[in-house]
Amino acid sequence: MADAPPPPSAPRDRPTEVSLGIYVNSFYSISEQTMDYSVSIYLRQAWRDPRLQFSLYGKKKTIKLANGWDHVWVPDTFFRNEKRADFHQITVPNRLMNLDRTGHVWYVTKISAALSCPMQLHSYPMDTQICPLMFESFGYTMDIMYFSWLDTPVEIDAGLQLPQGAFPCLEIRFVLRRDIGYFLIQVYVPSILIVILSWVSFWINIEATPARVSLGLLTVLTMTTQSSGARTTLPRVSYIKAIDVWMSTCLVFVFTSLLEFAFVNVVSRKNHARAHTEGKGNEGKLKAQKIDKFSRNRQRRDGTTKPLDPEGKFKARRIDKVSRKAFPLAFLLFNIVYWIMYTLPSQEADLRGS
C-alpha cells in the first residue's frame, strides 16, 4: 500500500486551512442512561491543494474524482467525543470528491456516529440539554493545518492544550429541548390521580377501618411502584432531579393521608376510653350525666331528635373535614411552585451558560 501524500503545507510555512460543515440527515437515539446521542450526517470538508491544479479543458470547471483517492491528501478529521462511528458503504462507499482547476477540493462523506453528551438532569423531564459535536485533527498540529467553518462560525476551544502540542479543533452544540408530553401522560397525570384517590378516605366513615386502611395502603404501594418505574431509564446520579422531587412529594401526600386516618382513629378511641375509665369510679354520676347529655343532644330545633355523637367521634370527623380542604390546597400550592420552578426560561439560560 502506497504511503499517504503529505499535506499541502509541507513545503511551505503557511498552514493549510480546512473548512468544515455538516448536514444533519437524522438525529435519533438520545439516551439518558448512557449519556450519548446518535446522528447521521454528511461531513463536508474543503481545502486547497496547489498540487492538484489542472488546465481547463473546454467549459468544464470542475471534475469529479472517481478513483485515485489514495493519491490525494485528505485531512485526518475525527470526532473528539465519539463513542463509535461508521462510514456508509451501501451500495458503494458514500463519499464524493470534486476538484476545480485552482486546486480547491470539495470532499463529502456520510457518517453515522454515537457521540457522548454529558447531561445535567436537575430539571428532568423539563430539561434542555446541550450536546456537543467536536471535530479535531488526529495527527496534524496547528502549524500544519487548522479548521474553519464553511458557513456558520462556532466557538473554537483556543485553550485546548495537549502534551504533543495544540491541535485544531471545532465544536458544534446541539440544543435539545425535551418534549414533556410523554411524561405528562405516563408519569404526572397518573400520579396526580393516585394522590386524589388517597383523599377519598376523608369521606369514608371513621368506623369503616378496613376500607380506609385498604385504600391508604393501595395508594402508597401504587405510588411506590410508579416512582420506581419512572427511574428505571435514568442513570444513577448524585443530585436530585425534578422528577425525583415530584414522585417523592406525591408519595409523602399519599402516605400522610394514611397517617391522617391513623390519627383520627386514635382521637375517636381516646375519648371513648377516657369516658369508660371515669365511669368505673363514679358510675352513678356518669349515668346521670349521660342521661342529661343524651336528652340535650337529641333535641333539635325542629323538635326532632338526633343520634348520640360522642366527643371523640366529633373531633375525628372535624379533622376529616379540615383534611378535605387542607390536602388539596397544599397539593395545589406544591404544583404551582413546582411548575414555576422547573419551567422558567432562566433554567435554559443557565444551561446555555454552563
C-alpha positions in Angstrom: 0.0 0.0 0.0 1.4 3.4 -1.0 2.2 6.0 1.7 -0.3 8.8 2.1 0.8 12.0 0.5 2.0 14.8 2.8 -0.3 17.8 3.5 -0.2 20.8 1.1 1.5 22.9 3.7 4.5 20.6 4.0 6.8 22.5 1.6 5.5 25.9 2.8 5.4 27.9 6.0 1.7 28.6 5.9 -0.7 26.0 7.5 -3.4 24.6 5.3 -6.9 25.9 6.1 -9.6 23.1 6.1 -13.2 24.4 6.1 -15.8 22.2 7.7 -19.6 21.9 7.6 -22.2 19.3 8.2 -25.7 18.5 7.0 -27.7 16.5 9.7 -29.5 13.8 7.9 -31.2 12.3 11.0 -31.0 12.8 14.8 -32.0 9.8 16.9 -31.4 7.6 19.9 -30.8 10.1 22.7 -30.0 8.1 25.8 -30.0 9.5 29.4 -28.7 6.2 30.8 -25.5 6.1 28.6 -25.5 9.9 28.2 -24.9 9.9 24.4 -26.8 10.6 21.2 -26.6 9.2 17.6 -26.6 11.2 14.4 -26.3 10.5 10.7 -24.6 13.4 8.9 -22.9 14.5 5.7 -19.5 15.8 6.7 -18.3 18.4 4.2 -14.6 19.4 4.1 -13.0 21.9 1.7 -9.3 22.9 1.3 -6.9 24.0 -1.4 -4.1 21.8 -2.6 -1.9 23.6 -5.2 -0.5 20.3 -6.4 -3.9 19.4 -7.8 -4.2 22.4 -10.2 -5.0 21.4 -13.8 -5.5 23.2 -17.1 -9.1 24.0 -18.2 -10.3 21.8 -21.0 -13.4 23.1 -22.8 -16.1 24.5 -20.5 -15.6 22.1 -17.7 -14.5 24.0 -14.5 -14.6 21.1 -12.0 -14.0 17.4 -12.2 -15.4 14.5 -10.1 -12.7 12.2 -8.8 -13.9 8.6 -9.3 -10.6 6.8 -8.5 -7.1 7.6 -7.2 -8.3 8.5 -3.8 -5.1 7.2 -2.2 -3.1 9.7 -4.1 -4.9 12.8 -2.7 -4.2 14.2 0.7 -7.3 14.2 3.0 -7.5 15.8 6.4 -7.4 13.3 9.3 -10.5 14.7 10.9 -12.2 12.8 13.7 -14.9 13.3 16.3 -13.3 14.0 19.6 -16.4 13.0 21.7 -17.1 9.9 19.5 -18.1 6.6 21.1 -18.5 4.8 17.8 -18.8 5.8 14.1 -19.2 4.2 10.7 -18.9 5.2 7.1 -21.8 4.3 4.9 -20.8 1.6 2.4 -24.2 0.6 0.9 -24.3 0.1 -2.1 -21.0 1.8 -2.7 -18.9 4.0 -0.3 -20.9 7.1 0.3 -18.2 9.7 -0.5 -17.7 12.4 -3.1 -14.7 14.4 -4.1 -14.7 17.3 -6.6 -11.7 19.3 -7.8 -11.5 22.7 -9.6 -8.7 24.0 -11.7 -7.3 26.1 -8.9 -6.7 23.1 -6.7 -9.7 23.5 -4.4 -11.0 20.2 -3.1 -14.6 19.5 -2.0 -14.9 16.3 0.0 -18.2 14.9 1.3 -18.7 11.7 3.3 -21.8 10.2 5.0 -21.2 9.1 8.6 -23.3 7.6 11.4 -21.9 8.2 14.9 -22.7 7.8 18.5 -21.4 10.8 20.5 -21.0 11.4 24.2 -23.2 14.1 25.7 -22.6 15.0 29.4 -26.2 15.7 30.6 -27.4 17.7 33.6 -30.6 16.2 34.7 -31.5 18.5 37.5 -34.7 19.7 35.7 -35.6 16.3 34.2 -38.0 15.9 32.4 -38.4 19.7 31.8 -34.7 19.9 30.9 -32.8 21.3 27.9 -29.6 19.6 27.0 -26.6 20.9 25.0 -24.9 18.1 23.2 -21.5 18.9 21.5 -20.1 17.6 18.3 -16.3 18.3 18.3 -14.0 18.0 15.3 -10.3 17.6 15.8 -7.2 16.6 13.8 -5.7 13.3 14.8 -2.1 14.0 13.9 -1.6 17.4 12.4 -0.8 20.4 14.7 -1.8 24.0 14.2 1.4 24.8 12.3 0.5 22.3 9.6 -3.3 22.7 9.3 -6.2 24.5 11.1 -10.0 24.3 10.9 -12.6 26.9 10.0 -16.3 26.8 9.2 -17.8 26.8 5.8 -20.9 28.9 6.7 -21.7 29.4 10.4 -19.0 30.3 12.8 -18.8 28.3 16.1 -16.8 28.5 19.2 -13.2 27.3 19.0 -11.6 25.9 22.1 -8.5 28.0 21.9 -7.3 26.9 25.3 -7.1 23.2 24.5 -3.6 22.0 25.0 -2.2 18.5 24.6 1.3 17.2 25.6 2.2 17.0 21.9 1.1 20.5 21.0 -2.0 22.4 20.2 -4.3 20.6 17.7 -7.0 22.2 15.6 -10.5 21.7 16.9 -14.0 22.8 16.1 -17.2 22.2 18.1 -20.9 22.2 17.2 -23.5 22.3 20.0 -27.0 20.8 19.6 -29.6 22.3 21.9 -32.1 19.6 22.7 -35.4 20.5 24.4 -37.2 17.5 25.9 -40.8 17.0 24.9 -42.8 16.7 28.2 -45.9 15.3 26.5 -44.9 11.6 27.1 -44.1 12.3 30.8 -47.4 14.1 31.3 -49.3 11.0 30.2 -47.1 8.3 31.7 -46.0 9.9 35.0 -47.6 13.2 36.0 -51.3 12.5 35.3 -51.3 9.0 36.9 -49.5 10.2 40.0 -52.0 13.1 40.3 -54.9 10.7 40.1 -53.3 8.5 42.7 -52.9 11.4 45.1 -56.5 12.4 44.6 -57.7 8.9 45.1 -55.9 8.8 48.5 -58.1 11.8 49.6 -61.3 9.7 49.1 -60.7 8.2 52.6 -61.6 11.6 54.1 -65.2 11.0 53.0 -65.4 7.4 54.3 -66.9 6.7 57.7 -64.4 6.6 60.5 -65.7 3.3 61.7 -65.0 1.7 58.2 -61.5 0.8 59.2 -60.9 -1.9 56.6 -61.9 0.3 53.7 -59.8 3.3 54.8 -56.7 1.2 55.5 -57.0 -0.8 52.3 -57.3 2.4 50.3 -54.4 4.0 52.0 -52.1 1.0 51.6 -53.2 0.6 47.9 -52.3 4.2 47.0 -48.9 4.1 48.9 -47.9 0.9 47.1 -49.1 2.1 43.7 -47.1 5.4 44.1 -44.0 3.5 45.2 -44.2 1.2 42.2 -44.7 4.1 39.8 -41.8 6.0 41.3 -39.5 3.1 40.8 -40.7 2.6 37.2 -40.1 6.3 36.4 -36.4 6.0 37.4 -35.5 2.7 35.6 -34.5 4.5 32.4 -32.3 7.1 34.2 -28.7 7.0 35.2 -27.8 6.9 38.9 -26.6 10.4 39.6 -25.7 12.1 42.9 -28.1 15.0 42.6 -31.9 15.4 42.8 -33.8 15.6 39.6 -37.2 17.3 39.0 -39.0 14.0 38.7 -37.5 12.9 42.0 -39.0 15.9 43.7 -42.4 15.2 42.1 -42.5 11.5 42.9 -41.2 11.9 46.4 -43.8 14.7 47.2 -46.7 12.6 45.8 -45.5 9.7 47.9 -45.5 12.0 51.0 -49.0 13.1 50.3 -50.5 9.6 49.9 -48.6 8.4 53.0 -49.8 11.4 55.0 -53.3 10.6 54.0 -52.8 7.1 55.5 -51.4 8.6 58.7 -54.3 11.0 58.9 -56.7 8.0 59.3 -54.5 6.5 62.0 -54.6 9.9 63.8 -58.4 10.3 63.6 -58.8 6.7 64.7 -56.7 7.3 67.8 -58.7 10.5 68.6 -62.0 8.8 68.2 -61.0 6.0 70.6 -59.1 8.2 73.1 -62.2 10.0 74.4 -64.2 6.8 74.5 -61.5 5.1 76.6 -61.3 8.0 79.0 -65.1 8.1 79.5 -65.1 4.3 80.1 -62.3 4.7 82.8 -64.1 7.6 84.6 -67.3 5.6 84.6 -65.8 2.9 86.8 -65.0 5.5 89.5 -68.3 7.2 89.6 -70.8 5.1 87.8 -73.9 6.7 89.3 -72.8 10.2 88.5 -71.8 9.3 85.0 -75.1 7.7 84.3 -76.9 10.8 85.3 -74.7 13.0 83.2 -75.2 10.7 80.2 -78.9 10.8 80.6 -78.9 14.6 80.8 -76.5 15.0 77.9 -78.4 12.4 75.9 -81.6 14.4 76.3 -80.0 17.7 75.3 -78.1 16.4 72.3 -81.0 14.5 70.8 -83.4 17.5 70.9 -83.2 19.6 67.7 -84.7 23.0 67.0 -87.5 21.4 65.0 -88.4 19.2 67.9 -86.9 16.0 66.4 -84.1 14.1 67.9 -80.6 13.2 66.6 -78.5 10.2 67.5 -75.8 10.3 70.1 -72.5 11.8 68.8 -69.6 11.1 71.2 -67.0 13.8 71.6 -64.2 11.7 70.2 -66.0 10.9 67.0 -67.0 14.5 66.7 -63.3 15.6 66.8 -62.3 12.9 64.4 -65.0 14.0 61.9 -63.8 17.6 62.3 -60.2 16.5 61.4 -61.6 14.8 58.3 -63.4 17.9 57.2 -60.3 20.0 57.6 -58.2 17.5 55.7 -60.7 17.6 52.8 -59.7 21.2 52.2 -56.1 21.3 53.5 -54.7 18.4 51.4 -56.0 19.7 48.0 -54.9 23.2 48.8 -51.4 22.0 49.9 -51.1 19.9 46.7 -52.2 22.8 44.6 -49.6 25.1 46.2 -46.9 22.5 45.6 -47.9 22.2 41.9 -47.7 26.0 41.4 -44.2 26.2 43.0 -43.0 23.1 41.2 -44.1 24.0 37.7 -42.9 27.6 38.1 -39.5 26.5 39.4 -38.8 24.0 36.6 -40.3 25.7 33.6 -38.9 29.2 34.0 -36.8 30.4 31.0 -33.9 31.0 33.3 -33.3 27.3 33.5 -32.4 27.2 29.8 -30.3 30.3 30.1 -28.3 28.8 33.0 -27.7 25.7 31.0 -26.5 27.6 27.9 -24.0 29.4 30.0 -22.6 26.3 31.6 
